[in-house]
């Protein structure tokens, strides 16, 4: 099958398919025109299966499933929803199905979903029916862990399943922090030591941090990288203390951003896309000059990659699901902007070109085979 | 009790494009439950898991807006499912 970039936007779903060995790209869609598509994810265990999280401006959130590589879609019969509250405890309702993660390779049909407000949900039947993960959603500390949500609600994202152990999970909440479970989601503990939270009254708080994106290296699952509101971090388990690898970024650029992606096979190689986090947080390319930064030594040093990107007056914003790699030996790297452009590189970010423009605001770019 | 349900355009993917559907029930909740039987998935897009009407949805029984699913529906009434979009 052709390489496909699935592009979730504020106004629908698009597919960008590679032709001629990634030299040309052909746009298909929109599917679900007018629907808000937060995340589109292929099932690596069964590549014909895709799931997406969607809603519209009018209507509640749902999950759509495809079993034919996106040719047709069916709605989940029981989308993610919180437990019905009977007493006077706070009654939460899912506003967005914000994040989707396939389950462990040995658990066919298992999926996880993260929502806003922060909730964790699990499906055992390929995304058809979803159940709340009570161990997190009803955890007595959950209201305190995610106490600082913005009016949009806090977002649960970066659901990571240890490829060696289906019961070992990580999640991230923006704002709330990173949390770990070693018993399949029944119990959870914060994992934020070493991360800055300079917006909190207590900068050493055990939770309340703002991870923007957390990734686990598939070839070395003990290695985690995190793009946080307050810097770029690495954690090599079983250590519990994150190391701020963004300290070695150029001071004028800083180490704030949304996405972070890792090389498919090299645990020391990663890419980030810095944004302006000064003053009132414009969250655009720093000084209007977009650049990707890469490290080949696990964050000890960084190199700027901007060949082919606009040299000035380009105020791009790339959201946390908006950047991905592909599976080629010459690694492809792609990002989509809130201004509706998709940029691509087929040489690990050394040079870039715009693959498509004039799309709606892009929320996610994900690679599928 | 049989009633007519008028379907707003964002919900017509659940009714096969139909603009009106007949349903039954003596309360709005019962009418929507019967509608869900016929058009699976439609209820959750309008009503959240705590049985609250979603913020961009308005439900009317004839010309009176219903605030709760306990609102009474009489034989021959028309239930209007209205979607109120904001922003661009």
Interface residues (C-beta under 8 A of the other chain):
Chain A: X56 X57 X58 X59 X60 X62 X75 X77 X79 X81 X82 X83 X84 X85 X91 X92 X93 X94
Chain B: X8 X10 X11 X40 X41 X44 X45 X46 X47 X48 X49 X50 X51 X52 X54 X56 X57 X83 X84 X85 X86 X87
